[in-house]
């Protein structure tokens, strides 16, 4: 499997590109004079470890912590690769604690899929990313918060803020204010626990309201190949607002109406 790529986003921020084959998400690194903060723990220790090696090869400042955007396995199962504090909102920590208590054998994993506790979509990804789960160590966040938390990196202070949303109720965004970089995690994505996956009007509007405080020059979504500039980010949010209005006005006919406009 080809390696994910380290790419510079701004003067202070790097990212590790996603890989859809095992659902590896974007990882981030925000650096200041006091150290580097990692955004998301990744899908496995191999995933996060590869990112950490790339950062070290470029002489980035020492890593001082990992900030999680939400509890899902692909964003949190790699944290054990680094001996640093893991930071998350209380809801994320609770979700990771549940995962840490599970049996991760194939039989147990398959049973959780049948019981509706795990997505069938995730099953092949977990097996490929983590073929041997006999000694899987899932790190429960040690530093937790409710609404927001700041990490002082010396010449920049990073903000972690809970925003919620339909994809994961515990979603947190990570904001670097000097270069105006916003890590969104999976916050804008659909809830996957439905067939088909869905967004709700109430959930989307509440999320957009919480995001209104940020005006990013660059915005990164968890599984997107591209980094959005300010115009692309504004357009993305505008599309979500328009979708809410369309569903509110037309109900079940909204999908057909949207198709006519594309």
C-alpha positions in Angstrom: 0.0 0.0 0.0 1.6 3.3 -1.0 2.4 5.7 1.8 0.2 8.7 2.6 2.0 11.9 1.7 3.1 14.8 4.0 2.0 18.1 2.5 2.5 21.6 3.8 -0.8 23.5 4.3 0.6 26.8 5.6 3.7 28.1 7.4 2.7 26.4 10.6 0.6 23.4 9.5 1.2 20.1 7.7 -1.1 17.3 6.8 -0.9 13.6 6.0 -3.1 12.8 3.1 -6.0 10.3 3.4 -6.2 6.8 1.9 -9.7 5.6 1.1 -8.6 1.9 0.8 -8.5 1.5 4.6 -10.5 4.7 5.3 -7.4 6.4 6.7 -8.3 10.0 7.4 -6.3 13.2 7.1 -3.9 13.7 10.0 -2.6 17.2 10.9 0.4 18.7 12.6 0.3 22.3 14.0 3.7 23.6 15.1 4.8 26.4 17.2 7.9 27.4 19.2 6.8 25.2 22.1 6.2 22.0 20.1 3.9 20.3 17.6 0.2 19.3 18.2 -1.1 16.3 16.1 -4.6 16.4 14.9 -6.2 12.9 15.2 -4.6 9.7 16.3 -5.1 7.9 13.0 -6.4 4.4 12.1 -3.5 2.5 13.5 -0.1 2.9 15.2 1.4 2.3 11.8 -0.6 5.2 10.3 0.3 7.7 13.0 3.9 6.4 13.3 4.5 7.0 9.6 3.3 10.6 10.0 5.5 11.2 13.0 8.6 9.9 11.1 7.9 12.2 8.2 7.6 15.1 10.6 10.9 14.2 12.3 12.6 13.9 9.0 11.7 17.5 8.3 12.9 18.7 11.7 9.5 19.7 13.0 9.4 20.6 16.7 8.8 17.7 19.2 5.2 16.4 19.4 3.6 17.4 22.6 0.0 16.0 22.2 -2.7 14.5 20.1 -6.1 16.2 19.6 -8.9 14.0 18.6 -11.8 15.3 16.4 -14.2 12.4 17.4 -14.1 8.8 18.7 -14.4 6.8 15.5 -11.8 4.1 15.1 -10.1 5.5 12.1 -9.4 8.8 14.0 -8.4 7.3 17.3 -6.9 3.8 17.1 -3.3 5.0 16.3 -2.7 7.2 19.3 -0.6 4.5 21.1 2.2 5.2 18.5 3.3 8.2 20.5 3.9 8.7 24.2 2.1 12.0 24.6 -1.2 13.1 26.1 -4.3 12.6 24.1 -6.8 15.5 24.3 -10.5 15.2 23.5 -13.9 16.4 24.6 -15.6 14.3 27.3 -18.0 12.8 24.8 -15.1 11.6 22.6 -13.3 10.2 25.6 -16.4 8.2 26.6 -16.7 6.8 23.1 -13.0 5.8 23.0 -13.4 4.1 26.4 -16.2 2.0 25.1 -14.0 0.9 22.1 -11.1 0.2 24.4 -13.2 -2.3 26.5 -14.3 -4.3 23.4 -12.9 -7.7 22.3 -11.4 -7.0 18.8 -11.1 -10.6 17.6 -12.7 -11.3 14.2 -15.6 -13.2 15.8 -16.4 -10.4 18.3 -16.1 -7.8 15.6 -18.5 -9.7 13.3 -21.0 -10.1 16.1 -21.0 -6.4 16.8 -21.8 -5.8 13.1 -24.7 -8.2 13.4 -25.8 -6.5 16.6 -25.7 -3.0 15.0 -22.8 -1.8 17.1 -20.3 -1.6 14.3 -20.7 -0.5 10.7 -20.4 -3.3 8.1 -18.6 -0.7 6.0 -15.8 -0.6 8.5 -15.2 -4.3 8.8 -12.8 -4.8 5.8 -11.0 -1.6 6.5 -10.3 -2.6 10.1 -9.1 -6.0 9.0 -6.7 -4.6 6.5 -5.4 -1.7 8.6 -5.1 -3.8 11.8 -4.7 -7.4 10.7 -3.4 -8.5 14.1 -5.5 -7.0 16.9 -4.5 -9.4 19.6 -2.5 -6.7 21.5 -4.4 -3.7 20.2 -3.9 -0.8 22.7 -6.6 1.9 22.4 -5.6 5.0 24.3 -8.4 6.7 26.2 -7.9 10.5 26.2 -6.2 11.7 29.4 -7.0 15.5 28.9 -10.7 16.2 28.5 -13.0 19.2 28.2 -16.7 20.0 27.6 -17.0 22.9 25.2 -13.5 24.1 24.4 -9.8 23.7 25.2 -6.7 25.7 24.3 -3.2 24.3 23.6 -0.4 26.9 23.9 2.3 26.2 21.2 4.4 29.3 22.1 3.8 31.6 19.1 0.3 30.3 18.4 -2.5 29.0 20.6 -4.7 26.3 19.1 -8.4 26.0 20.0 -10.3 22.8 20.2 -14.0 23.4 20.1 -17.0 21.0 20.2 -19.4 21.5 17.3 -21.4 18.2 17.1 -23.2 17.3 14.0 -25.0 14.3 12.5 -21.9 12.3 11.6 -20.7 12.2 15.2 -22.3 14.0 18.1 -19.0 14.5 19.8 -17.3 16.2 16.8 -14.6 18.8 17.6 -12.9 21.2 15.2 -9.3 22.3 15.7 -8.5 25.9 14.9 -5.0 27.4 14.3 -5.7 31.2 14.3 -2.4 32.7 13.0 -2.6 30.9 9.6 -6.4 30.5 9.9 -6.4 26.8 9.4 -9.5 24.8 10.4 -9.4 21.0 10.8 -13.1 19.9 10.5 -12.6 16.1 11.1 -15.8 14.5 9.8 -18.1 17.1 11.2 -19.8 18.0 7.9 -20.3 14.4 6.8 -23.5 12.4 7.0 -24.6 10.0 9.7 -23.6 6.6 8.5 -25.9 4.7 10.8 -28.8 4.8 8.3 -29.6 3.3 4.9 -29.0 5.6 3.1 -26.7 7.8 5.1 -28.3 11.1 6.0 -28.1 14.6 7.4 -30.9 16.3 9.4 -32.0 19.9 9.1 -31.7 20.5 12.8 -28.3 18.9 13.1 -26.9 20.7 10.1 -28.2 24.1 11.1 -26.9 23.7 14.7 -23.5 22.7 13.3 -23.3 25.6 10.9 -24.2 28.0 13.7 -21.3 26.7 15.8 -18.9 27.0 12.9 -19.8 30.6 12.2 -17.2 31.9 14.6 -14.4 30.6 12.3 -13.2 32.3 9.1 -10.6 29.9 7.7 -8.1 30.6 4.9 -7.7 26.8 4.7 -10.2 24.1 5.8 -9.5 20.4 6.0 -12.1 17.7 6.0 -11.3 14.3 7.4 -11.4 12.2 4.2 -11.1 14.8 1.4 -8.1 14.7 -0.9 -8.2 18.5 -1.4 -7.6 21.4 1.1 -10.4 23.9 0.7 -9.5 27.6 0.4 -11.8 30.3 1.8 -14.0 30.4 -1.3 -14.4 26.6 -1.4 -15.2 26.4 2.3 -17.8 29.2 2.0 -19.3 27.3 -1.0 -19.4 24.0 1.0 -21.3 25.6 3.8 -23.7 27.5 1.4 -24.5 24.2 -0.2 -25.5 22.7 3.2 -27.7 25.7 4.0 -29.4 25.5 0.6 -30.0 21.7 1.1 -31.7 22.5 4.4 -34.0 25.1 2.8 -34.8 22.7 -0.1 -35.7 19.8 2.2 -37.7 22.2 4.4 -39.7 23.5 1.5 -40.2 20.3 -0.6 -39.8 17.4 1.8 -39.5 14.1 0.0 -39.5 15.9 -3.4 -36.2 17.7 -2.5 -34.0 14.9 -3.9 -35.7 15.1 -7.3 -35.6 18.9 -7.4 -31.9 18.9 -6.5 -31.2 16.4 -9.3 -32.9 18.7 -11.8 -30.6 21.5 -10.8 -27.4 19.5 -11.3 
